[in-house]
Amino acid sequence: MPSQESPRKQDADQLYEQYGRPLEEKHRGQYVAISPEGQTVLGDDLLEALEKAEAVFGPGRNLVFKIGDKVVGKWR
């Protein structure tokens, strides 16, 4: 998935299934940012996850999910 393009819903679903779903048992309710390469960072709230993701992955290179819920967001 090229980093300049917006991820398709199918790509987002696949990233969550592969890298987010395994976190559900221990981190339900937290937020996870997932890079296109599968790197993850966790946050207790949305802002924390966004800030950590931007610091680690750079702007526009991640998807953010609430663990255990079907909510998807993209930052920049």
Gaussian input, Z-matrix of N, CA and C with variables (Angstrom, degrees):
# hf/3-21g

backbone

0 1
 N
 C     1     B1
 C     2     B2     1     A1
 N     3     B3     2     A2     1     D1
 C     4     B4     3     A3     2     D2
 C     5     B5     4     A4     3     D3
 N     6     B6     5     A5     4     D4
 C     7     B7     6     A6     5     D5
 C     8     B8     7     A7     6     D6
 N     9     B9     8     A8     7     D7
 C    10    B10     9     A9     8     D8
 C    11    B11    10    A10     9     D9
 N    12    B12    11    A11    10    D10
 C    13    B13    12    A12    11    D11
 C    14    B14    13    A13    12    D12
 N    15    B15    14    A14    13    D13
 C    16    B16    15    A15    14    D14
 C    17    B17    16    A16    15    D15
 N    18    B18    17    A17    16    D16
 C    19    B19    18    A18    17    D17
 C    20    B20    19    A19    18    D18
 N    21    B21    20    A20    19    D19
 C    22    B22    21    A21    20    D20
 C    23    B23    22    A22    21    D21
 N    24    B24    23    A23    22    D22
 C    25    B25    24    A24    23    D23
 C    26    B26    25    A25    24    D24
 N    27    B27    26    A26    25    D25
 C    28    B28    27    A27    26    D26
 C    29    B29    28    A28    27    D27
 N    30    B30    29    A29    28    D28
 C    31    B31    30    A30    29    D29
 C    32    B32    31    A31    30    D30
 N    33    B33    32    A32    31    D31
 C    34    B34    33    A33    32    D32
 C    35    B35    34    A34    33    D33
 N    36    B36    35    A35    34    D34
 C    37    B37    36    A36    35    D35
 C    38    B38    37    A37    36    D36
 N    39    B39    38    A38    37    D37
 C    40    B40    39    A39    38    D38
 C    41    B41    40    A40    39    D39
 N    42    B42    41    A41    40    D40
 C    43    B43    42    A42    41    D41
 C    44    B44    43    A43    42    D42
 N    45    B45    44    A44    43    D43
 C    46    B46    45    A45    44    D44
 C    47    B47    46    A46    45    D45
 N    48    B48    47    A47    46    D46
 C    49    B49    48    A48    47    D47
 C    50    B50    49    A49    48    D48
 N    51    B51    50    A50    49    D49
 C    52    B52    51    A51    50    D50
 C    53    B53    52    A52    51    D51
 N    54    B54    53    A53    52    D52
 C    55    B55    54    A54    53    D53
 C    56    B56    55    A55    54    D54
 N    57    B57    56    A56    55    D55
 C    58    B58    57    A57    56    D56
 C    59    B59    58    A58    57    D57
 N    60    B60    59    A59    58    D58
 C    61    B61    60    A60    59    D59
 C    62    B62    61    A61    60    D60
 N    63    B63    62    A62    61    D61
 C    64    B64    63    A63    62    D62
 C    65    B65    64    A64    63    D63
 N    66    B66    65    A65    64    D64
 C    67    B67    66    A66    65    D65
 C    68    B68    67    A67    66    D66
 N    69    B69    68    A68    67    D67
 C    70    B70    69    A69    68    D68
 C    71    B71    70    A70    69    D69
 N    72    B72    71    A71    70    D70
 C    73    B73    72    A72    71    D71
 C    74    B74    73    A73    72    D72
 N    75    B75    74    A74    73    D73
 C    76    B76    75    A75    74    D74
 C    77    B77    76    A76    75    D75
 N    78    B78    77    A77    76    D76
 C    79    B79    78    A78    77    D77
 C    80    B80    79    A79    78    D78
 N    81    B81    80    A80    79    D79
 C    82    B82    81    A81    80    D80
 C    83    B83    82    A82    81    D81
 N    84    B84    83    A83    82    D82
 C    85    B85    84    A84    83    D83
 C    86    B86    85    A85    84    D84
 N    87    B87    86    A86    85    D85
 C    88    B88    87    A87    86    D86
 C    89    B89    88    A88    87    D87
 N    90    B90    89    A89    88    D88
 C    91    B91    90    A90    89    D89
 C    92    B92    91    A91    90    D90
 N    93    B93    92    A92    91    D91
 C    94    B94    93    A93    92    D92
 C    95    B95    94    A94    93    D93
 N    96    B96    95    A95    94    D94
 C    97    B97    96    A96    95    D95
 C    98    B98    97    A97    96    D96
 N    99    B99    98    A98    97    D97
 C   100   B100    99    A99    98    D98
 C   101   B101   100   A100    99    D99
 N   102   B102   101   A101   100   D100
 C   103   B103   102   A102   101   D101
 C   104   B104   103   A103   102   D102
 N   105   B105   104   A104   103   D103
 C   106   B106   105   A105   104   D104
 C   107   B107   106   A106   105   D105
 N   108   B108   107   A107   106   D106
 C   109   B109   108   A108   107   D107
 C   110   B110   109   A109   108   D108
 N   111   B111   110   A110   109   D109
 C   112   B112   111   A111   110   D110
 C   113   B113   112   A112   111   D111
 N   114   B114   113   A113   112   D112
 C   115   B115   114   A114   113   D113
 C   116   B116   115   A115   114   D114
 N   117   B117   116   A116   115   D115
 C   118   B118   117   A117   116   D116
 C   119   B119   118   A118   117   D117
 N   120   B120   119   A119   118   D118
 C   121   B121   120   A120   119   D119
 C   122   B122   121   A121   120   D120
 N   123   B123   122   A122   121   D121
 C   124   B124   123   A123   122   D122
 C   125   B125   124   A124   123   D123
 N   126   B126   125   A125   124   D124
 C   127   B127   126   A126   125   D125
 C   128   B128   127   A127   126   D126
 N   129   B129   128   A128   127   D127
 C   130   B130   129   A129   128   D128
 C   131   B131   130   A130   129   D129
 N   132   B132   131   A131   130   D130
 C   133   B133   132   A132   131   D131
 C   134   B134   133   A133   132   D132
 N   135   B135   134   A134   133   D133
 C   136   B136   135   A135   134   D134
 C   137   B137   136   A136   135   D135
 N   138   B138   137   A137   136   D136
 C   139   B139   138   A138   137   D137
 C   140   B140   139   A139   138   D138
 N   141   B141   140   A140   139   D139
 C   142   B142   141   A141   140   D140
 C   143   B143   142   A142   141   D141
 N   144   B144   143   A143   142   D142
 C   145   B145   144   A144   143   D143
 C   146   B146   145   A145   144   D144
 N   147   B147   146   A146   145   D145
 C   148   B148   147   A147   146   D146
 C   149   B149   148   A148   147   D147
 N   150   B150   149   A149   148   D148
 C   151   B151   150   A150   149   D149
 C   152   B152   151   A151   150   D150
 N   153   B153   152   A152   151   D151
 C   154   B154   153   A153   152   D152
 C   155   B155   154   A154   153   D153
 N   156   B156   155   A155   154   D154
 C   157   B157   156   A156   155   D155
 C   158   B158   157   A157   156   D156
 N   159   B159   158   A158   157   D157
 C   160   B160   159   A159   158   D158
 C   161   B161   160   A160   159   D159
 N   162   B162   161   A161   160   D160
 C   163   B163   162   A162   161   D161
 C   164   B164   163   A163   162   D162
 N   165   B165   164   A164   163   D163
 C   166   B166   165   A165   164   D164
 C   167   B167   166   A166   165   D165
 N   168   B168   167   A167   166   D166
 C   169   B169   168   A168   167   D167
 C   170   B170   169   A169   168   D168
 N   171   B171   170   A170   169   D169
 C   172   B172   171   A171   170   D170
 C   173   B173   172   A172   171   D171
 N   174   B174   173   A173   172   D172
 C   175   B175   174   A174   173   D173
 C   176   B176   175   A175   174   D174
 N   177   B177   176   A176   175   D175
 C   178   B178   177   A177   176   D176
 C   179   B179   178   A178   177   D177
 N   180   B180   179   A179   178   D178
 C   181   B181   180   A180   179   D179
 C   182   B182   181   A181   180   D180
 N   183   B183   182   A182   181   D181
 C   184   B184   183   A183   182   D182
 C   185   B185   184   A184   183   D183
 N   186   B186   185   A185   184   D184
 C   187   B187   186   A186   185   D185
 C   188   B188   187   A187   186   D186
 N   189   B189   188   A188   187   D187
 C   190   B190   189   A189   188   D188
 C   191   B191   190   A190   189   D189
 N   192   B192   191   A191   190   D190
 C   193   B193   192   A192   191   D191
 C   194   B194   193   A193   192   D192
 N   195   B195   194   A194   193   D193
 C   196   B196   195   A195   194   D194
 C   197   B197   196   A196   195   D195
 N   198   B198   197   A197   196   D196
 C   199   B199   198   A198   197   D197
 C   200   B200   199   A199   198   D198
 N   201   B201   200   A200   199   D199
 C   202   B202   201   A201   200   D200
 C   203   B203   202   A202   201   D201
 N   204   B204   203   A203   202   D202
 C   205   B205   204   A204   203   D203
 C   206   B206   205   A205   204   D204
 N   207   B207   206   A206   205   D205
 C   208   B208   207   A207   206   D206
 C   209   B209   208   A208   207   D207
 N   210   B210   209   A209   208   D208
 C   211   B211   210   A210   209   D209
 C   212   B212   211   A211   210   D210
 N   213   B213   212   A212   211   D211
 C   214   B214   213   A213   212   D212
 C   215   B215   214   A214   213   D213
 N   216   B216   215   A215   214   D214
 C   217   B217   216   A216   215   D215
 C   218   B218   217   A217   216   D216
 N   219   B219   218   A218   217   D217
 C   220   B220   219   A219   218   D218
 C   221   B221   220   A220   219   D219
 N   222   B222   221   A221   220   D220
 C   223   B223   222   A222   221   D221
 C   224   B224   223   A223   222   D222
 N   225   B225   224   A224   223   D223
 C   226   B226   225   A225   224   D224
 C   227   B227   226   A226   225   D225

   B1=1.4416
   B2=1.5258
   B3=1.3286
   B4=1.4591
   B5=1.5173
   B6=1.3295
   B7=1.4558
   B8=1.5227
   B9=1.3537
   B10=1.4472
   B11=1.5242
   B12=1.3060
   B13=1.4513
   B14=1.5166
   B15=1.3194
   B16=1.4584
   B17=1.5193
   B18=1.3228
   B19=1.4624
   B20=1.5222
   B21=1.2942
   B22=1.4571
   B23=1.5226
   B24=1.3289
   B25=1.4641
   B26=1.5187
   B27=1.3258
   B28=1.4636
   B29=1.5285
   B30=1.3360
   B31=1.4621
   B32=1.5316
   B33=1.3496
   B34=1.4614
   B35=1.5255
   B36=1.3243
   B37=1.4681
   B38=1.5193
   B39=1.3224
   B40=1.4604
   B41=1.5343
   B42=1.3340
   B43=1.4634
   B44=1.5293
   B45=1.3567
   B46=1.4564
   B47=1.5234
   B48=1.3183
   B49=1.4655
   B50=1.5331
   B51=1.3170
   B52=1.4633
   B53=1.5290
   B54=1.3368
   B55=1.4688
   B56=1.5336
   B57=1.3137
   B58=1.4587
   B59=1.5120
   B60=1.3293
   B61=1.4649
   B62=1.5338
   B63=1.3462
   B64=1.4708
   B65=1.5381
   B66=1.3249
   B67=1.4630
   B68=1.5287
   B69=1.3299
   B70=1.4663
   B71=1.5248
   B72=1.2984
   B73=1.4595
   B74=1.5306
   B75=1.3325
   B76=1.4656
   B77=1.5238
   B78=1.3218
   B79=1.4645
   B80=1.5243
   B81=1.3178
   B82=1.4710
   B83=1.5303
   B84=1.3299
   B85=1.4600
   B86=1.5146
   B87=1.3323
   B88=1.4574
   B89=1.5351
   B90=1.3175
   B91=1.4631
   B92=1.5197
   B93=1.3322
   B94=1.4553
   B95=1.5186
   B96=1.3259
   B97=1.4633
   B98=1.5185
   B99=1.3303
   B100=1.4540
   B101=1.5245
   B102=1.3244
   B103=1.4656
   B104=1.5239
   B105=1.3332
   B106=1.4676
   B107=1.5317
   B108=1.3319
   B109=1.4673
   B110=1.5166
   B111=1.3376
   B112=1.4585
   B113=1.5170
   B114=1.3120
   B115=1.4608
   B116=1.5292
   B117=1.3227
   B118=1.4607
   B119=1.5194
   B120=1.3222
   B121=1.4668
   B122=1.5253
   B123=1.3171
   B124=1.4626
   B125=1.5180
   B126=1.3286
   B127=1.4490
   B128=1.5112
   B129=1.3252
   B130=1.4627
   B131=1.5260
   B132=1.3490
   B133=1.4582
   B134=1.5240
   B135=1.3232
   B136=1.4563
   B137=1.5251
   B138=1.3160
   B139=1.4597
   B140=1.5259
   B141=1.3203
   B142=1.4645
   B143=1.5284
   B144=1.3180
   B145=1.4639
   B146=1.5286
   B147=1.3359
   B148=1.4614
   B149=1.5211
   B150=1.3200
   B151=1.4663
   B152=1.5278
   B153=1.3218
   B154=1.4719
   B155=1.5243
   B156=1.3296
   B157=1.4633
   B158=1.5242
   B159=1.3151
   B160=1.4582
   B161=1.5213
   B162=1.3300
   B163=1.4686
   B164=1.5318
   B165=1.3268
   B166=1.4685
   B167=1.5261
   B168=1.3290
   B169=1.4728
   B170=1.5183
   B171=1.3238
   B172=1.4484
   B173=1.5229
   B174=1.3269
   B175=1.4634
   B176=1.5281
   B177=1.3351
   B178=1.4538
   B179=1.5103
   B180=1.3065
   B181=1.4648
   B182=1.5089
   B183=1.3065
   B184=1.4571
   B185=1.5109
   B186=1.2905
   B187=1.4640
   B188=1.5174
   B189=1.3174
   B190=1.4571
   B191=1.5220
   B192=1.3148
   B193=1.4604
   B194=1.5166
   B195=1.3225
   B196=1.4563
   B197=1.5188
   B198=1.3021
   B199=1.4618
   B200=1.5223
   B201=1.3226
   B202=1.4498
   B203=1.5147
   B204=1.3265
   B205=1.4582
   B206=1.5193
   B207=1.3231
   B208=1.4562
   B209=1.5220
   B210=1.3313
   B211=1.4567
   B212=1.5126
   B213=1.3285
   B214=1.4631
   B215=1.5189
   B216=1.3096
   B217=1.4575
   B218=1.5118
   B219=1.3117
   B220=1.4703
   B221=1.5240
   B222=1.3075
   B223=1.4529
   B224=1.5080
   B225=1.3058
   B226=1.4776
   B227=1.4659
   A1=107.88
   A2=119.42
   A3=121.76
   A4=111.34
   A5=117.34
   A6=120.78
   A7=112.50
   A8=119.07
   A9=121.24
   A10=112.03
   A11=119.09
   A12=122.64
   A13=110.50
   A14=114.89
   A15=119.28
   A16=108.72
   A17=117.38
   A18=119.15
   A19=110.83
   A20=115.99
   A21=121.04
   A22=108.79
   A23=115.77
   A24=120.26
   A25=110.86
   A26=116.73
   A27=120.57
   A28=110.66
   A29=117.06
   A30=120.63
   A31=110.50
   A32=116.37
   A33=120.56
   A34=110.71
   A35=116.27
   A36=120.00
   A37=111.01
   A38=116.72
   A39=121.02
   A40=111.23
   A41=116.84
   A42=119.75
   A43=111.05
   A44=116.42
   A45=118.35
   A46=111.14
   A47=116.76
   A48=119.97
   A49=111.01
   A50=115.80
   A51=119.77
   A52=113.18
   A53=116.90
   A54=119.19
   A55=114.34
   A56=118.50
   A57=121.52
   A58=113.73
   A59=116.85
   A60=120.14
   A61=112.28
   A62=120.29
   A63=118.82
   A64=113.55
   A65=118.12
   A66=121.53
   A67=113.02
   A68=117.18
   A69=120.69
   A70=114.31
   A71=118.11
   A72=119.82
   A73=112.40
   A74=117.34
   A75=120.46
   A76=113.85
   A77=118.54
   A78=120.16
   A79=113.92
   A80=118.47
   A81=121.96
   A82=109.49
   A83=114.94
   A84=120.78
   A85=113.59
   A86=117.73
   A87=121.06
   A88=108.05
   A89=115.86
   A90=121.53
   A91=108.96
   A92=115.83
   A93=121.60
   A94=108.35
   A95=115.26
   A96=121.21
   A97=105.95
   A98=115.39
   A99=120.99
   A100=108.52
   A101=116.07
   A102=120.36
   A103=108.95
   A104=117.93
   A105=120.07
   A106=112.92
   A107=116.85
   A108=121.14
   A109=112.97
   A110=117.48
   A111=120.52
   A112=115.14
   A113=118.54
   A114=120.13
   A115=107.56
   A116=117.30
   A117=120.55
   A118=111.32
   A119=115.25
   A120=122.48
   A121=106.65
   A122=115.97
   A123=122.57
   A124=110.51
   A125=115.30
   A126=121.93
   A127=109.43
   A128=116.47
   A129=120.24
   A130=111.33
   A131=116.68
   A132=120.53
   A133=108.51
   A134=115.93
   A135=121.49
   A136=111.97
   A137=117.47
   A138=120.94
   A139=111.45
   A140=116.75
   A141=120.28
   A142=110.73
   A143=117.66
   A144=120.88
   A145=111.07
   A146=117.00
   A147=120.91
   A148=111.52
   A149=116.60
   A150=120.48
   A151=111.40
   A152=116.61
   A153=119.94
   A154=110.63
   A155=116.52
   A156=120.60
   A157=110.77
   A158=117.10
   A159=119.88
   A160=111.00
   A161=117.49
   A162=121.23
   A163=111.32
   A164=116.66
   A165=120.80
   A166=112.27
   A167=117.67
   A168=121.53
   A169=113.11
   A170=117.70
   A171=121.51
   A172=109.96
   A173=116.38
   A174=119.74
   A175=112.21
   A176=115.21
   A177=121.40
   A178=116.80
   A179=118.22
   A180=120.90
   A181=112.60
   A182=118.27
   A183=118.43
   A184=111.33
   A185=114.33
   A186=123.33
   A187=106.83
   A188=116.72
   A189=120.57
   A190=108.65
   A191=114.94
   A192=122.38
   A193=109.44
   A194=116.68
   A195=120.43
   A196=105.47
   A197=116.39
   A198=121.06
   A199=109.91
   A200=113.89
   A201=120.82
   A202=113.59
   A203=118.35
   A204=122.54
   A205=109.47
   A206=117.03
   A207=121.73
   A208=109.32
   A209=116.27
   A210=123.09
   A211=106.72
   A212=117.79
   A213=121.38
   A214=108.43
   A215=117.06
   A216=121.07
   A217=111.09
   A218=115.94
   A219=121.84
   A220=107.10
   A221=116.16
   A222=122.05
   A223=108.33
   A224=116.92
   A225=126.00
   A226=111.41
   D1=113.46
   D2=179.65
   D3=-62.02
   D4=139.80
   D5=-175.80
   D6=-71.88
   D7=-20.77
   D8=-179.27
   D9=-78.17
   D10=-18.79
   D11=-177.38
   D12=-97.09
   D13=150.41
   D14=174.08
   D15=-70.06
   D16=136.34
   D17=179.40
   D18=-68.35
   D19=141.95
   D20=174.53
   D21=-75.42
   D22=158.05
   D23=179.12
   D24=-56.89
   D25=-39.95
   D26=179.71
   D27=-61.61
   D28=-41.36
   D29=178.27
   D30=-64.56
   D31=-41.65
   D32=178.99
   D33=-63.89
   D34=-44.12
   D35=178.17
   D36=-60.35
   D37=-42.03
   D38=-179.19
   D39=-65.25
   D40=-42.67
   D41=177.99
   D42=-61.89
   D43=-42.99
   D44=179.56
   D45=-64.73
   D46=-44.65
   D47=-179.28
   D48=-58.37
   D49=-43.21
   D50=-175.44
   D51=-77.60
   D52=-41.13
   D53=-171.87
   D54=-113.58
   D55=-24.32
   D56=-178.40
   D57=-91.73
   D58=-44.23
   D59=-176.60
   D60=-56.78
   D61=-39.58
   D62=178.77
   D63=-61.70
   D64=-16.07
   D65=-179.63
   D66=-88.03
   D67=-8.90
   D68=-172.58
   D69=-59.86
   D70=-39.80
   D71=-176.10
   D72=-62.61
   D73=-41.91
   D74=-174.94
   D75=-100.25
   D76=-16.59
   D77=-171.81
   D78=-128.35
   D79=19.15
   D80=-178.88
   D81=-54.09
   D82=133.83
   D83=179.41
   D84=93.91
   D85=-19.66
   D86=175.06
   D87=-81.36
   D88=177.79
   D89=178.37
   D90=-114.79
   D91=144.11
   D92=176.64
   D93=-126.93
   D94=132.40
   D95=170.91
   D96=-101.50
   D97=135.16
   D98=-177.51
   D99=-125.53
   D100=125.27
   D101=176.90
   D102=-78.83
   D103=163.36
   D104=177.23
   D105=-58.75
   D106=-24.06
   D107=179.08
   D108=-86.91
   D109=-3.71
   D110=177.65
   D111=95.87
   D112=6.87
   D113=175.47
   D114=-73.57
   D115=147.35
   D116=-178.67
   D117=-130.40
   D118=149.22
   D119=168.11
   D120=-135.82
   D121=144.52
   D122=-178.44
   D123=-107.65
   D124=151.23
   D125=173.47
   D126=-142.83
   D127=149.09
   D128=178.03
   D129=-73.71
   D130=-23.86
   D131=175.53
   D132=-138.73
   D133=171.27
   D134=-175.20
   D135=-60.09
   D136=-45.60
   D137=-178.36
   D138=-61.07
   D139=-44.01
   D140=179.22
   D141=-61.00
   D142=-44.04
   D143=179.32
   D144=-63.66
   D145=-41.89
   D146=179.37
   D147=-64.14
   D148=-45.35
   D149=-179.26
   D150=-64.30
   D151=-43.89
   D152=178.63
   D153=-63.69
   D154=-43.10
   D155=-178.35
   D156=-62.34
   D157=-44.94
   D158=-179.92
   D159=-63.92
   D160=-37.84
   D161=179.15
   D162=-67.49
   D163=-38.16
   D164=-175.96
   D165=-87.40
   D166=-45.22
   D167=-173.21
   D168=-98.38
   D169=-19.58
   D170=-172.15
   D171=92.35
   D172=166.13
   D173=-177.79
   D174=-69.28
   D175=141.99
   D176=174.10
   D177=72.37
   D178=13.03
   D179=-175.83
   D180=-114.33
   D181=30.41
   D182=-176.21
   D183=-155.24
   D184=160.48
   D185=170.75
   D186=-117.81
   D187=145.90
   D188=-178.83
   D189=-119.48
   D190=133.41
   D191=-178.41
   D192=-129.23
   D193=146.13
   D194=167.66
   D195=-87.37
   D196=123.19
   D197=-173.54
   D198=-67.19
   D199=125.63
   D200=178.55
   D201=93.94
   D202=-13.13
   D203=179.90
   D204=-116.97
   D205=151.86
   D206=177.31
   D207=-89.99
   D208=71.79
   D209=176.70
   D210=-128.22
   D211=127.28
   D212=-177.09
   D213=-124.08
   D214=140.47
   D215=175.62
   D216=-144.94
   D217=155.32
   D218=177.87
   D219=-128.01
   D220=137.26
   D221=-179.73
   D222=-109.45
   D223=118.40
   D224=-179.35
   D225=54.74

